[in-house]
């Protein structure tokens, strides 16, 4: 059975998700700087260099850059408007990684403390399904014993998977 509750926190794990978003913002800045200057150089090659060789008034590189920026400022506005959308989408994608990692970490801490642990059920769309299967297989492998108090506390209809403890057999 899949875990069906929707995540309500903006950041499930600030360290993981913050680093992903910071890296994405850095890539966005670098990409847009490279694209902007590549467009400027192509425009300058097409119009600026031939204009410098004509007999008409000459425009310096800085003046041409200012004119280019003024005439293409809409590109900067559109690019800046897309940044929050891209970062929000990356945040949602990072939930599908950070959420399961938080769940696995909590279960491992419980196992270390000797507390009973149930099998992990991830939300639909979470990306660490292979780890979920491996973790649950480990719990069911017999290297941990079933906690008898957890079995008697809940009826089989309420809890299809028994709670497991880390005590070795």
Protein Blocks (a to p, Z undefined) as FASTA:
>chain_A
ZZfbdcfbfblblmlmmmmmmmmmmmmmmmmmmmmmmmmmmmmmmmmmmmmmmmbdcddf
klmmmmmmmmmmmmmmmmmmmmmmmmmmmmmmmmmmmmmmmmmmmmmmmmmnopacdddd
ddehiaklmmmmmmmmmmmnopaccdfklmmmpcfklmmbacddfbdZZ
